[in-house]
C-alpha cells in the first residue's frame, strides 16, 4: 500500500511540474530583418524580444522593444519534422504590401511559434 501512495505522489508532482513549465513565461530575442505587421501593429525591423506564456496550444504572445510592448496577441507552439538552424520569421504577403508576421521558427529547436492573425 505504501508503494501506491508514493507512486501517486510522484505522478501528481510530475504532472504539476509539467503544468508549471508549460505555463511559465518564455522569451527569445529575434532579429526582424524588415518591417512587418502583426495583431494590427507595425513592427519595425531590428532586435525584438518575443515572449509567450500559457498552454502551448493557447499562448499569450508579446513582442517587445526593450520594455515597450509593440504588439500582443495569441499563438501556439507547433513541432516540425526538422530542427531549425536559426531563428527565422515566417511571413505572408498582405494586401497592404507589408509582410504579415505568421510565425517564428525557433533556431536550434524543432519548434515554431505560430501566431494567430487578428
DSSP file (Angstrom, degrees, kcal/mol; ACC not computed):
  #  RESIDUE AA STRUCTURE BP1 BP2  ACC     N-H-->O    O-->H-N    N-H-->O    O-->H-N    TCO  KAPPA ALPHA  PHI   PSI    X-CA   Y-CA   Z-CA
    1    1 A X     >        0   0    0      0, 0.0     4,-1.7     0, 0.0     5,-0.2   0.000 360.0 360.0 360.0 -37.0    0.0    0.0    0.0
    2    2 A X  H  >  +     0   0    0      1,-0.2     4,-2.2     2,-0.2     5,-0.2   0.853 360.0  56.0 -63.2 -34.4    2.9    2.4    0.8
    3    3 A X  H  > S+     0   0    0      2,-0.2     4,-2.8     1,-0.2    -1,-0.2   0.890 104.5  52.5 -65.0 -39.5    4.2    2.0   -2.8
    4    4 A X  H  > S+     0   0    0      2,-0.2     4,-2.5     1,-0.2    -1,-0.2   0.915 110.6  47.0 -63.3 -43.8    0.9    3.1   -4.3
    5    5 A X  H  X S+     0   0    0     -4,-1.7     4,-2.1     2,-0.2    -1,-0.2   0.923 113.2  49.0 -64.2 -44.1    0.8    6.2   -2.2
    6    6 A X  H  X S+     0   0    0     -4,-2.2     4,-2.1     2,-0.2    -2,-0.2   0.936 113.3  46.0 -62.5 -46.7    4.4    7.0   -3.1
    7    7 A X  H  X S+     0   0    0     -4,-2.8     4,-2.6     1,-0.2    -1,-0.2   0.896 110.6  53.6 -64.0 -39.5    3.9    6.5   -6.8
    8    8 A X  H  X S+     0   0    0     -4,-2.5     4,-2.5    -5,-0.2    -1,-0.2   0.898 108.9  49.9 -61.6 -39.1    0.7    8.6   -6.7
    9    9 A X  H  X S+     0   0    0     -4,-2.1     4,-2.6     2,-0.2    -1,-0.2   0.903 110.4  49.5 -65.0 -41.3    2.7   11.4   -5.1
   10   10 A X  H  X S+     0   0    0     -4,-2.1     4,-2.8     2,-0.2    -2,-0.2   0.921 112.0  48.3 -63.6 -43.9    5.3   11.2   -7.8
   11   11 A X  H  X S+     0   0    0     -4,-2.6     4,-2.6     2,-0.2     5,-0.2   0.924 113.1  47.1 -63.3 -45.8    2.7   11.2  -10.6
   12   12 A X  H  X S+     0   0    0     -4,-2.5     4,-2.5     2,-0.2     5,-0.2   0.922 113.9  48.2 -62.2 -44.1    0.9   14.2   -9.0
   13   13 A X  H  X S+     0   0    0     -4,-2.6     4,-2.4     2,-0.2    -2,-0.2   0.929 112.9  47.7 -62.0 -46.0    4.2   16.1   -8.6
   14   14 A X  H  X S+     0   0    0     -4,-2.8     4,-2.3     2,-0.2    -2,-0.2   0.903 112.6  49.2 -63.3 -41.9    5.4   15.3  -12.1
   15   15 A X  H  X S+     0   0    0     -4,-2.6     4,-2.0     1,-0.2    -1,-0.2   0.923 113.1  45.9 -64.8 -43.9    2.0   16.4  -13.6
   16   16 A X  H  X S+     0   0    0     -4,-2.5     4,-2.0     1,-0.2    -2,-0.2   0.861 111.7  52.3 -69.7 -33.2    2.0   19.7  -11.6
   17   17 A X  H  X S+     0   0    0     -4,-2.4     4,-2.1    -5,-0.2    -1,-0.2   0.899 108.4  51.7 -66.5 -39.5    5.7   20.3  -12.5
   18   18 A X  H  X S+     0   0    0     -4,-2.3     4,-2.2     1,-0.2    -2,-0.2   0.898 109.5  49.2 -62.9 -41.2    4.8   19.8  -16.2
   19   19 A X  H  X S+     0   0    0     -4,-2.0     4,-2.1     1,-0.2    -1,-0.2   0.889 109.0  53.1 -65.2 -38.8    1.9   22.3  -15.9
   20   20 A X  H  X S+     0   0    0     -4,-2.0     4,-1.3     1,-0.2    -2,-0.2   0.905 110.0  47.5 -63.8 -40.6    4.2   24.8  -14.3
   21   21 A X  H  < S+     0   0    0     -4,-2.1     3,-0.3     1,-0.2    -2,-0.2   0.924 112.1  49.5 -66.0 -43.3    6.7   24.6  -17.1
   22   22 A X  H  < S+     0   0    0     -4,-2.2    32,-0.6     1,-0.2    -1,-0.2   0.860 116.8  41.9 -64.2 -34.9    4.0   24.9  -19.8
   23   23 A X  H  < S+     0   0    0     -4,-2.1    -1,-0.2    -5,-0.2    -2,-0.2   0.627  90.9 104.1 -88.7 -13.8    2.6   28.0  -18.1
   24   24 A X  S  < S-     0   0    0     -4,-1.3    30,-0.2    -3,-0.3    28,-0.1  -0.424  81.3-102.7 -71.9 143.1    5.9   29.7  -17.2
   25   25 A X        -     0   0    0     28,-0.1     2,-0.3    -2,-0.1    28,-0.2  -0.336  38.7-171.2 -66.6 143.6    6.9   32.6  -19.4
   26   26 A X  E     -A   52   0A   0     26,-2.7    26,-2.6    -3,-0.1     2,-0.3  -0.936   3.8-177.6-129.5 155.3    9.5   32.1  -22.0
   27   27 A X  E     -A   51   0A   0     -2,-0.3     2,-0.3    24,-0.2    24,-0.2  -0.985  10.0-172.4-151.9 161.7   11.2   34.6  -24.3
   28   28 A X  E     -A   50   0A   0     22,-2.1    22,-3.0    -2,-0.3     2,-0.4  -0.971  25.9-124.4-155.5 137.6   13.7   34.9  -27.1
   29   29 A X  E     -A   49   0A   0     -2,-0.3     2,-0.4    20,-0.2    20,-0.2  -0.737  35.0-176.0 -83.7 131.3   15.5   37.8  -28.8
   30   30 A X  E     -A   48   0A   0     18,-3.2    18,-2.7    -2,-0.4     2,-0.6  -0.988  24.2-129.8-133.1 138.1   14.8   37.7  -32.5
   31   31 A X  E     -A   47   0A   0     -2,-0.4     2,-0.8    16,-0.2    16,-0.2  -0.776  15.4-153.9 -87.5 122.3   16.2   39.9  -35.3
   32   32 A X  E     -A   46   0A   0     14,-3.0    14,-2.6    -2,-0.6     4,-0.0  -0.866   4.2-165.2 -93.9 108.5   13.5   41.3  -37.6
   33   33 A X  S    S+     0   0    0     -2,-0.8     2,-0.3    12,-0.2    12,-0.1   0.667  71.0  15.0 -71.6 -14.1   15.3   41.9  -40.9
   34   34 A X  S    S-     0   0    0     12,-0.1     2,-0.3    10,-0.1    12,-0.1  -0.947  92.5 -82.6-149.7 167.5   12.4   44.0  -42.2
   35   35 A X        +     0   0    0     -2,-0.3    64,-0.5    10,-0.1     2,-0.3  -0.601  52.8 172.1 -74.4 133.5    9.3   45.8  -41.0
   36   36 A X  E     -B   43   0A   0      7,-2.3     7,-3.7    -2,-0.3     2,-0.4  -0.857  25.7-125.2-134.8 169.1    6.2   43.5  -40.7
   37   37 A X  E     +Bc  42 100A   0     62,-2.3    64,-3.1    -2,-0.3     2,-0.3  -0.919  30.0 160.4-118.0 148.9    2.7   43.8  -39.3
   38   38 A X  E >   +B   41   0A   0      3,-2.1     3,-1.8    -2,-0.4    34,-0.1  -0.912  65.0   5.1-162.7 140.1    1.0   41.6  -36.7
   39   39 A X  T 3  S-     0   0    0     -2,-0.3    33,-0.2     1,-0.3     3,-0.1   0.834 129.8 -56.6  55.4  36.7   -2.0   42.0  -34.4
   40   40 A X  T 3  S+     0   0    0      1,-0.2     2,-0.3    31,-0.1    -1,-0.3   0.594 116.1 109.5  76.4  10.3   -2.9   45.3  -36.1
   41   41 A X  E <   -B   38   0A   0     -3,-1.8    -3,-2.1     2,-0.0     2,-0.5  -0.859  67.6-125.5-120.4 153.5    0.5   46.8  -35.3
   42   42 A X  E     -B   37   0A   0     -2,-0.3     2,-0.6    -5,-0.2    -5,-0.2  -0.870  23.0-161.2 -95.7 125.8    3.5   47.8  -37.4
   43   43 A X  E     -B   36   0A   0     -7,-3.7    -7,-2.3    -2,-0.5     3,-0.1  -0.924  12.7-141.6-112.3 109.8    6.7   46.1  -36.1
   44   44 A X        -     0   0    0     -2,-0.6   -12,-0.1    -9,-0.2   -10,-0.1  -0.249  28.6 -92.3 -68.7 157.0    9.9   47.9  -37.3
   45   45 A X  S    S+     0   0    0    -12,-0.1     2,-0.2   -14,-0.1   -12,-0.2  -0.246  81.2  74.9 -61.2 156.8   13.0   45.9  -38.3
   46   46 A X  E    S-A   32   0A   0    -14,-2.6   -14,-3.0   -12,-0.1     2,-0.4  -0.739  88.9 -34.2 129.4-177.4   15.6   45.3  -35.6
   47   47 A X  E     +A   31   0A   0    -16,-0.2     2,-0.3    -2,-0.2   -16,-0.2  -0.642  61.8 170.6 -80.3 129.0   16.1   43.2  -32.5
   48   48 A X  E     -A   30   0A   0    -18,-2.7   -18,-3.2    -2,-0.4     2,-0.5  -0.943  31.2-123.4-133.6 156.6   12.9   42.5  -30.6
   49   49 A X  E     -AD  29  64A   0     15,-2.4    15,-3.2    -2,-0.3     2,-0.5  -0.894  19.2-158.6-101.8 129.4   12.1   40.2  -27.7
   50   50 A X  E     -AD  28  63A   0    -22,-3.0   -22,-2.1    -2,-0.5     2,-0.4  -0.925  14.0-176.3-103.2 127.6    9.3   37.7  -28.2
   51   51 A X  E     +AD  27  62A   0     11,-2.8    11,-2.8    -2,-0.5     2,-0.3  -0.970   3.8 179.2-125.7 145.1    7.7   36.4  -25.0
   52   52 A X  E     +AD  26  61A   0    -26,-2.6   -26,-2.7    -2,-0.4     2,-0.3  -0.990   3.4 176.5-143.9 151.5    5.0   33.8  -24.6
   53   53 A X  E     + D   0  60A   0      7,-1.5     7,-2.9    -2,-0.3     2,-0.3  -0.991  37.5  44.6-154.2 144.7    3.1   32.2  -21.7
   54   54 A X  E    S- D   0  59A   0    -32,-0.6     5,-0.2    -2,-0.3     2,-0.2  -0.775  93.1 -10.3 124.0-165.1    0.3   29.7  -21.2
   55   55 A X  E >   - D   0  58A   0      3,-0.8     3,-2.5    -2,-0.3    -2,-0.1  -0.494  66.5-120.3 -67.7 136.2   -0.8   26.4  -22.6
   56   56 A X  T 3  S+     0   0    0      1,-0.3    21,-3.0    -2,-0.2     3,-0.3   0.752 115.1  49.0 -54.2 -24.5    1.3   25.5  -25.7
   57   57 A X  T 3  S+     0   0    0      1,-0.2    -1,-0.3    19,-0.2     2,-0.2   0.533 122.1  31.9 -90.4  -6.8   -1.9   25.4  -27.8
   58   58 A X  E <  S+D   55   0A   0     -3,-2.5    -3,-0.8     2,-0.0     2,-0.3  -0.617  80.6 171.8-152.1  82.2   -3.2   28.8  -26.5
   59   59 A X  E     -DE  54  75A   0     16,-3.2    16,-1.5    -3,-0.3     2,-0.6  -0.674  33.4-134.8 -99.7 147.8   -0.4   31.2  -25.7
   60   60 A X  E     -DE  53  74A   0     -7,-2.9    -7,-1.5    -2,-0.3     2,-0.4  -0.913  34.5-164.7 -93.1 121.9   -0.4   34.9  -24.9
   61   61 A X  E     -DE  52  73A   0     12,-3.1    12,-2.3    -2,-0.6     2,-0.4  -0.899  13.0-175.8-117.2 138.0    2.3   36.4  -27.0
   62   62 A X  E     -DE  51  72A   0    -11,-2.8   -11,-2.8    -2,-0.4     2,-0.5  -0.984  13.7-154.7-129.1 143.2    4.0   39.8  -26.7
   63   63 A X  E     -DE  50  71A   0      8,-2.7     7,-3.0    -2,-0.4     8,-1.4  -0.985  25.2-172.2-116.0 123.3    6.6   41.4  -29.0
   64   64 A X  E     -DE  49  69A   0    -15,-3.2   -15,-2.4    -2,-0.5     2,-0.5  -0.846  30.4-155.8-121.1 150.6    8.7   44.0  -27.1
   65   65 A X  E >  S- E   0  68A   0      3,-2.8     3,-1.8    -2,-0.3     2,-0.4  -0.931  83.6 -48.3-117.0 100.5   11.3   46.6  -27.9
   66   66 A X  T 3  S-     0   0    0     -2,-0.5   -17,-0.1     1,-0.3    -2,-0.0  -0.621 123.3 -25.4  68.1-125.0   13.1   46.8  -24.6
   67   67 A X  T 3  S+     0   0    0     -2,-0.4     2,-0.5    -3,-0.1    -1,-0.3   0.445 117.1 103.6 -96.1  -2.3   10.4   47.2  -22.0
   68   68 A X  E <   -E   65   0A   0     -3,-1.8    -3,-2.8     1,-0.0     2,-0.6  -0.711  70.0-135.3 -87.8 123.1    7.9   48.7  -24.5
   69   69 A X  E     +E   64   0A   0     -2,-0.5    -5,-0.2    -5,-0.2     3,-0.1  -0.665  23.1 179.8 -77.6 118.4    5.2   46.3  -25.8
   70   70 A X  E     -     0   0A   0     -7,-3.0     2,-0.3    -2,-0.6    -6,-0.2   0.830  66.6 -10.2 -86.4 -36.8    4.9   46.7  -29.6
   71   71 A X  E     -E   63   0A   0     -8,-1.4    -8,-2.7   -30,-0.1    -1,-0.3  -0.984  58.2-166.4-159.1 152.2    2.2   44.2  -30.1
   72   72 A X  E     +E   62   0A   0     -2,-0.3     2,-0.2   -33,-0.2   -10,-0.2  -0.997  26.6 119.9-145.7 146.9    0.3   41.4  -28.3
   73   73 A X  E     -E   61   0A   0    -12,-2.3   -12,-3.1    -2,-0.3     2,-0.3  -0.836  53.2 -56.7-171.0-154.0   -1.9   38.6  -29.4
   74   74 A X  E     +E   60   0A   0     42,-0.3    42,-2.8    -2,-0.2     2,-0.3  -0.735  45.9 153.1-113.4 158.5   -2.3   34.8  -29.4
   75   75 A X  E     -EF  59 115A   0    -16,-1.5   -16,-3.2    40,-0.3     2,-0.3  -0.941  23.9-138.8-163.4-176.4   -0.3   32.0  -30.7
   76   76 A X  E     - F   0 114A   0     38,-2.2    38,-2.8    -2,-0.3     2,-0.5  -0.980  21.5-115.1-152.2 156.6    0.6   28.3  -30.3
   77   77 A X  E     - F   0 113A   0    -21,-3.0     2,-0.4    -2,-0.3    36,-0.2  -0.835  31.2-173.9 -96.6 132.7    3.7   26.1  -30.4
   78   78 A X  E     - F   0 112A   0     34,-2.5    34,-2.8    -2,-0.5     2,-0.4  -0.970  19.4-131.5-125.8 143.6    4.0   23.5  -33.2
   79   79 A X  E     - F   0 111A   0     -2,-0.4    32,-0.2    32,-0.2     2,-0.2  -0.788  21.0-153.0 -95.7 135.1    6.6   20.9  -33.6
   80   80 A X        -     0   0    0     30,-3.6    30,-0.0    -2,-0.4     4,-0.0  -0.542  25.4-118.4 -99.1 166.3    8.2   20.5  -37.0
   81   81 A X  S    S+     0   0    0     -2,-0.2     2,-0.3     2,-0.0    -1,-0.1   0.481  96.5  48.7 -82.1  -2.1    9.7   17.4  -38.5
   82   82 A X  S    S-     0   0    0     28,-0.1     2,-0.4    27,-0.0    -2,-0.3  -0.944  85.5-110.2-137.7 158.7   13.1   19.1  -38.7
   83   83 A X        -     0   0    0     -2,-0.3     2,-0.3    27,-0.1    27,-0.3  -0.749  34.7-127.5 -87.8 130.2   15.4   21.2  -36.5
   84   84 A X        -     0   0    0     25,-3.1    24,-3.7    -2,-0.4    25,-0.3  -0.624   9.4-153.0 -79.2 132.1   15.6   24.9  -37.4
   85   85 A X  S    S+     0   0    0     -2,-0.3     2,-0.3    22,-0.2    -1,-0.1   0.917  74.6   5.1 -69.0 -44.7   19.2   26.1  -37.9
   86   86 A X  S    S-     0   0    0     21,-0.2     2,-0.2    22,-0.1    -1,-0.1  -0.862  88.3 -84.4-135.4 165.1   18.5   29.7  -37.0
   87   87 A X        +     0   0    0     -2,-0.3     2,-0.3    19,-0.2    19,-0.2  -0.518  54.1 177.1 -65.6 141.0   15.7   31.9  -35.8
   88   88 A X  E     -G  105   0A   0     17,-1.7    17,-2.9    -2,-0.2     2,-0.3  -0.987  28.9-125.7-151.3 140.8   13.5   33.0  -38.8
   89   89 A X  E     -G  104   0A   0     -2,-0.3     2,-0.6    15,-0.2    15,-0.2  -0.650  17.7-148.4 -81.7 140.8   10.4   35.0  -39.3
   90   90 A X  E     +G  103   0A   0     13,-3.0    12,-3.4    -2,-0.3    13,-1.7  -0.963  27.8 175.9-107.8 119.8    7.6   33.3  -41.2
   91   91 A X  E     -G  101   0A   0     -2,-0.6     2,-0.3    10,-0.2    10,-0.2  -0.842  21.1-152.7-125.4 161.0    5.6   36.0  -43.2
   92   92 A X  E     -G  100   0A   0      8,-2.2     8,-3.0    -2,-0.3     2,-0.2  -0.948  32.5-101.9-127.0 150.4    2.8   36.1  -45.7
   93   93 A X        -     0   0    0     -2,-0.3     2,-0.3     6,-0.2     6,-0.1  -0.491  40.2-158.9 -68.6 140.1    2.1   38.7  -48.3
   94   94 A X    >   -     0   0    0      4,-0.2     3,-1.9    -2,-0.2    -1,-0.0  -0.849  29.9-113.0-119.9 158.5   -0.7   41.1  -47.3
   95   95 A X  T 3  S+     0   0    0     -2,-0.3    -1,-0.1     1,-0.3     4,-0.1   0.796 115.6  62.8 -59.3 -29.2   -2.9   43.3  -49.4
   96   96 A X  T 3  S-     0   0    0      2,-0.2    -1,-0.3     1,-0.1     3,-0.1   0.665 112.4-119.0 -70.8 -15.6   -1.2   46.3  -47.9
   97   97 A X  S <  S+     0   0    0     -3,-1.9     2,-0.4     1,-0.3    -2,-0.1   0.196  82.2 112.1  93.0 -16.2    2.1   45.2  -49.4
   98   98 A X  S    S-     0   0    0     -5,-0.1    -1,-0.3     1,-0.1    -2,-0.2  -0.764  78.1-107.2 -89.2 134.3    3.7   44.9  -46.0
   99   99 A X        -     0   0    0    -64,-0.5   -62,-2.3    -2,-0.4     2,-0.5  -0.315  28.7-136.8 -60.2 141.3    4.6   41.4  -44.9
  100  100 A X  E     -cG  37  92A   0     -8,-3.0    -8,-2.2   -64,-0.2     2,-0.4  -0.891  18.2-122.1-102.4 127.6    2.3   39.9  -42.2
  101  101 A X  E     + G   0  91A   0    -64,-3.1   -10,-0.2    -2,-0.5   -62,-0.2  -0.552  37.6 166.3 -73.1 121.8    4.1   38.0  -39.4
  102  102 A X  E     -     0   0A   0    -12,-3.4    13,-2.6    -2,-0.4     2,-0.3   0.627  58.8 -29.2-109.6 -21.6    2.7   34.4  -39.3
  103  103 A X  E     -HG 114  90A   0    -13,-1.7   -13,-3.0    11,-0.3     2,-0.4  -0.990  47.9-117.2-179.0 175.2    5.3   32.7  -37.0
  104  104 A X  E     -HG 113  89A   0      9,-2.1     9,-2.8    -2,-0.3     2,-0.5  -0.972  19.6-143.1-136.8 118.8    8.8   32.4  -35.8
  105  105 A X  E     -HG 112  88A   0    -17,-2.9   -17,-1.7    -2,-0.4     2,-0.8  -0.706  23.6-134.1 -78.5 127.2   11.0   29.4  -36.3
  106  106 A X    >   -     0   0    0      5,-2.3     3,-1.7    -2,-0.5     5,-0.5  -0.755  20.9-126.5 -91.6 108.7   13.0   28.9  -33.1
  107  107 A X  T 3  S+     0   0    0     -2,-0.8   -22,-0.2     1,-0.3   -21,-0.2  -0.185  90.6  20.4 -56.2 138.5   16.6   28.2  -34.0
  108  108 A X  T 3  S+     0   0    0    -24,-3.7    -1,-0.3     1,-0.3     2,-0.3   0.445 115.5  80.3  83.0   0.5   18.2   25.1  -32.5
  109  109 A X  S <  S-     0   0    0     -3,-1.7   -25,-3.1   -25,-0.3    -1,-0.3  -0.789  80.0-126.8-129.9 171.6   14.8   23.5  -31.9
  110  110 A X  S    S+     0   0    0    -27,-0.3   -30,-3.6    -2,-0.3     2,-0.4  -0.030  79.3 106.5-104.0  27.8   12.1   21.7  -33.8
  111  111 A X  E     -F   79   0A   0     -5,-0.5    -5,-2.3   -32,-0.2     2,-0.4  -0.878  48.8-167.5-116.6 138.6    9.5   24.2  -32.6
  112  112 A X  E     -FH  78 105A   0    -34,-2.8   -34,-2.5    -2,-0.4     2,-0.9  -0.982  19.9-138.3-120.4 135.9    7.7   27.1  -34.4
  113  113 A X  E     -FH  77 104A   0     -9,-2.8    -9,-2.1    -2,-0.4     2,-0.5  -0.841  24.7-158.0 -89.2 106.1    5.8   29.8  -32.6
  114  114 A X  E     -FH  76 103A   0    -38,-2.8   -38,-2.2    -2,-0.9     2,-0.4  -0.773   7.3-145.3 -91.7 125.2    2.7   30.1  -34.9
  115  115 A X  E     -F   75   0A   0    -13,-2.6     2,-0.3    -2,-0.5   -40,-0.3  -0.742   9.7-125.7 -97.7 137.0    1.0   33.5  -34.4
  116  116 A X        -     0   0    0    -42,-2.8     2,-0.4    -2,-0.4   -42,-0.3  -0.603  23.5-131.2 -77.2 133.6   -2.8   34.0  -34.7
  117  117 A X              0   0    0     -2,-0.3   -15,-0.0     1,-0.1    -1,-0.0  -0.727 360.0 360.0 -86.5 132.5   -3.8   36.6  -37.2
  118  118 A X              0   0    0     -2,-0.4    -1,-0.1   -44,-0.0   -80,-0.0   0.369 360.0 360.0-128.3 360.0   -6.3   39.1  -35.8
